[in-house]
Amino acid sequence: MISLTINNNPVEVSEGTTILDAAKLCGMRIPTLCYVEGLKAVGACRVCVVEVKGARNLIASCSMPATEGMEVLTNTRRVREARRTVVELLLSEHNGECQTCERNEDCELQALAAELGIREISYVGEKTRRRIDTSTPALVRDLGKCIKCRRCVSVCLETQHVGALFPQNRGFETVIGPAFCHDLNTVACVQCGQCAAVCPVGAIIEKDQIEDVWKALDKPDNHVVVQTAPAIRAALGECFGYPPGTLVTGKMVAALRRLGFHAVFDTNFTADLTIIEESNELLMRLKAGLGAGDSGLGKTTSPSPESRTPNPEPRFSPLPMFTSCSPGWIKFLEYFHPDLIPNLSTCKSPQQMFGAVAKTYYASKLGKRPEQIVVVSIMPCTAKKSECQRPEMDASGTRDVDVVLTTRELGKMIHAAGIDFDALPDEEMDAPLGLSSGAADIFANTGGVMEAAIRTAYEVVTGRELPLKGLHVAPIAGLSGVKEASLKIEGVKPEWKFLEGVTLEVAVAHGLGNAEQVISSIKSGEKQYHFVEVMACPGGCIGGGGQPRYTNNKVRQARIEAIYREDEGKKFRKSHENPAVMQLYADFLTDGPLGHRSHELLHTSYTPRDKA
C-alpha cells in the first residue's frame, strides 16, 4: 500500500494505482476526455492534468502511478487554467454544430466546457475538415467532430481485438479512422458500436433510423409490430433519469403503444425459440461426437462448399459449438477465423427468428401477406442494424426485420412524441409473441445464453430440473472476461445413454478480445469445450454499443442484476415451458425442432470474409 495526499487529504492506495483512481477514492473527480475505464491510459487529451509537488510540469493523472509520499493538488489556478486552455483549443478546431448535433446535451466536451465556465472561443483558427462516412449499415463517422482522443482506437484494438481504427497522418492533419483514411466499409469492422459507446462527442454515432419508423407508422396499410430485446428493459429508464438497473418493462410497453405500434411483442419469445433449437442442435452435435465413444472435443473443420451456400442443411458434427446470437461476434469469426464457421450454431439470432416468425406465422393469423407486416426491432446493439440487412435474412420472402433502433434512438423517439415516461402505467406485451420465460430474459447478460441452454438441455436428457440453486450456473455469471463451468450429466433417459457420466465443459467470453483468447486456447489444444458462448460487447447485450452512455462496469453490473430479478420473477423459468412457443411448434413448426420448416425459417449459414 502507498500513502499520499490529494488536496491535503491523506489517502492509501495499492501499488500501481494511478493518481486519477486514487483521487476517486477520496471523493475527488478529475475530468477526462481520453480515459476509458479498464483500458491502457494514453494521456492524449491532457484534460486530467494535476499539480504534483516537486514536479516542474503538470502531470496527466490518468497515466501517472501514485508514489509513496506524493502530494497532489487537483484544483489549483494553474491546473484550472491549463484545463481551460486545452478545452478551448479543442473547441477552436471542433466542427461541432452543437445546436443540431446528435450528441447535444449528451456531449462530454460540451459538458466539460460548461463545467470550466467557457463562454466564448478565445482561439480562432482553421476548423477540422468535415467528412461524413455513411458507408456501413450501422455507424456514421463525422470527421469534423473528432477531437482525436483515441478512445475509439483503444476500445477497438484492446477490448475488441479488431483494430479497424487508428490515427492517420500527423499534427492538425491527424485523422482517426481506417487505414489510408478510407471509409469504414473497407476494413474488417464488425459494427459492434463500442466506438460509438465511448466517443465523447458526435464523431461516431449509430445510423439514425427513427424517421424510417415514423414513415412506416404513417402508412395506413402497414401493420407495424415492434420487438424489444431483453437488455432494453434494464437500460431504457436511464434515458429518462432513472438509475442504471431500473426495470421499466411495463412503462416501455406502454410507451411503444402510445407511439402507434399495432402490436408490442418481445424478442424474448424467440429467445425461448432459439434455446429450443440451439439446445437440440447441441445435443445432436454431442450425439455425433460422443455417440461413437469419441470425446468430440476440440474437433474443427474447414469451411466446406455447402457452408457457403444459402440455407445448407444443419451439420452437427464439429465441437465445440459456438453460440450465434451476437452479430458482431459472427462477423468477427467470419473475418478472422473462417475455419471455425462450421462450429457456429446454425441458429439465427432471436431478432431474426422473430422477423421470420412475425412475417409468416403471425401474418397468417392476421390474414396478411409478409410484405404488409413491418417489423421494427429495439436493440441494445448497433450490429443488429447490419445483421438485418444480411442478404440471407429473408426467409419470409421479404426482409424479415425492416428497421432496427437502438435503446438510445427509442429514448429520443419517446421524448420527441411528448410522452411523459414517468407517468405511464405498466402494461403487458401482446399475445402470442409477447410471452416469454426467465431464461429468455437472461440472454441480455454475459453467460445468460449458456445458462438458458443448459436449463433446457439438462431437463431434456434427464427429465429433471437443473440441480442448481435458483437454476443459476454461478461460475459463468459476472464480469470476468472468460468464465468456465463443468456439469456432470447423470441419470439420463435411455435415448441419451451416450451422455451418461459425461462432464459437459462450457466456456463464456464477452468482448471480442476475450473471445480471441478462448479461440487461441482451443486451437492450441490447451482447452477443450463442448459449448462456448460469445457476446461481442463487454457484459453482453446489457453493455451493447446502442445502450445509454456512459457504460462502465458499475453500470453493467446494475443492469445485470436487474435482468436476473426479471428472470426470477417470471412464472416460467425455462424456455421449453413457454406455452406460446409450444403452440408455435404444434400449429406451425409441426416437424419439431431442427425440422424442415424450422430449418428454413430459423437457421442460417455464414460467409468467410476478406479482412481488407
Buried (B, 14 or more C-beta within 10 A) or exposed (E): EBEBBBBEEEBEBEEEBBBBBBBBEBEBEBBBBBBBEBBEBBBBBBBBBBBBEEEEEBBBBBBBBBEEEBBBBBEEEEBEEBBBBBBBBBBBBBBBBBEEBBBEEBBBBBEBBEEBEBEEBEEEEEEBEEBEBEBBBBBBBBBBBBBBBBBBBBBBBBBBBBBBBBEBEEEEEEBBBBEEBBBBBBBBBBBBBBBBBBBBBBBBBBBBBBEBBBEBBEEEEBBBBBBBBBBBBBBBBBBBEBEBBBBBBBBBBBBBBBBBBBBBBBBBBBBBBBBBBBBBBBBBBBBBBBEEEEEBBBBBBEBEEEBBEEBBEBBBBBBBBBBBBBBBBBBBBBBBBBBBBBBBBBBBBBBBBBBBBBBBBBBEEEEBEBBBBBBBBBBBBBBBBBBBEBEBBBBBEBBBBBBBBBBBBBBBBBEEEEBEBEEBEEBEBBEBBBBBBBBBBBBBBBBBBBBBBBBBBBBBBBEEEBEBEEBBBEBBBBBBBBBBBEBEBEEBEEEBEBBBEBEBBBBBBBBBBBBBBBBEBBBEEEBBBBBBBBBBBBBBBBBBBBBBBEBBBEBBBBBBBBBBBBBBEBEBBBBBBBEBBEEBBEEBBEEBBBBEBBBEBBBBBBBBEEEE
